[in-house]
Structure formats: C-alpha cells, structure tokens
Amino acid sequence: MSENQGTLNASSSGGVATKVVSVDERISGVDIAIFLLLMVFLLCSSFSIALTQIGYFSALTVWVGKMIYRREFSLPRTKIDMFVIAYVVAEALATVFAYNKGQSLLY
C-alpha cells in the first residue's frame, strides 16, 4: 500500500474499524474548506459586505495556514502574472505622481 493511501484497521477489542487518515487526505479537506469559503465570498458579494469579507479573509487565512503547515511557500504561476504586475506598477506610479496622494490611495 502506498504512503498516500489510508488504511483500515480493525481493533481487537470489539471489531470496530478505524480509518487512519494520511496527511494528503487532510490537506484535501483543507482544499475543500478553502473552496467553500471562496463560494461564500462569491455568493454573498451581491448583498453582504460583511459576509464577503468573512469568506475571503477566512479562505486566505486557511490557505496561508496550509502553506505554513506544508512548508511550501510558492505561488502558482499563471499566464496573466505579467499583466497583474504591470497593473500594480501603473497604480503605484499613479499614486506617486498624483496631486492628492491620500485620495489616490482611496480610489
């Protein structure tokens, strides 16, 4: 049996079956929790700012906790990374050269 698969053990004191859960199965449960919290964020975005923020920041906290637990601090690379970086740079330049810097941070 491979390391990633769970095993089923029967206890000798009554024949009760217990399942030993591997680390990968617990992590997949965390992935489901992240997905459900993002669904709360998405579905509540049209009517509740509070629930939207709770869903988003809870998912973010669980995701960061998962990265710390697994000791994997890498962000997945996508094809739009350069466009997002260009947008952030454009926003930073607009803030630096803005007439009213405080208001430019708000909008």
ABEGO torsion letter per residue (X at the ends): XBAABBBBBBBAAGGBBBBBBBAAAAAAAAAAAAAAAAAAAAAAAAABAAAAAAAAAAAAAAAAAAAAAAGBBBBBBBAAAAAAAAAAAAAAAAAAABABAAAAAAX
